[in-house]
Amino acid sequence: MPRKRSAIDPDRLPDSSLFVTREEFNQCMASLQEQILLLKNQHLNDPLPLPDAPRPRIFHKKKEGKREKLATTVDANLFELVKQRQQAGQQLSHIIDSCIWHFFGRPKLSFQSDDND
């Protein structure tokens, strides 16, 4: 019966620095887990990580395109996230435009021409 070949050929990998100890491996895994948690928390702290909706040009204090009024109520937790965005300097109308724009698959807006992608 032929002898079974080892998965690691020591002749092909003579440098022992290519191997890590269990302790080094555990440290690496702990570091990766910490980085993943940081990324998850960063994502949770940014309620809208997607790009904002395009903004219309303004002519003589009037926005290009058609605008409609909208009044609604939202969940209290969502409202807190919206307030955080407003405190960071974003206008409420643009926050709502961006959310709805993403929900409907980023369609062209009223001020965007057909030839302008």
Contacts in CASP RR format, 6 or more apart in sequence:
PFRMAT RR
TARGET T0000
AUTHOR 0000-0000-0000
METHOD contacts of the structure
MODEL  1
MPRKRSAIDPDRLPDSSLFVTREEFNQCMASLQEQILLLKNQHLNDPLPL
PDAPRPRIFHKKKEGKREKLATTVDANLFELVKQRQQAGQQLSHIIDSCI
WHFFGRPKLSFQSDDND
20 28 0 8 1.000
43 49 0 8 1.000
47 81 0 8 1.000
47 82 0 8 1.000
47 84 0 8 1.000
47 85 0 8 1.000
48 85 0 8 1.000
48 95 0 8 1.000
48 98 0 8 1.000
48 99 0 8 1.000
50 98 0 8 1.000
50 102 0 8 1.000
51 98 0 8 1.000
52 90 0 8 1.000
52 94 0 8 1.000
52 98 0 8 1.000
53 94 0 8 1.000
53 97 0 8 1.000
53 98 0 8 1.000
53 101 0 8 1.000
53 102 0 8 1.000
53 106 0 8 1.000
53 109 0 8 1.000
54 109 0 8 1.000
54 111 0 8 1.000
54 112 0 8 1.000
55 94 0 8 1.000
56 63 0 8 1.000
56 64 0 8 1.000
56 65 0 8 1.000
56 109 0 8 1.000
56 110 0 8 1.000
56 111 0 8 1.000
57 63 0 8 1.000
57 64 0 8 1.000
57 111 0 8 1.000
58 64 0 8 1.000
63 111 0 8 1.000
64 111 0 8 1.000
65 109 0 8 1.000
65 110 0 8 1.000
65 111 0 8 1.000
66 110 0 8 1.000
70 96 0 8 1.000
74 82 0 8 1.000
82 92 0 8 1.000
82 95 0 8 1.000
85 95 0 8 1.000
86 92 0 8 1.000
86 95 0 8 1.000
97 109 0 8 1.000
101 107 0 8 1.000
101 109 0 8 1.000
108 114 0 8 1.000
END
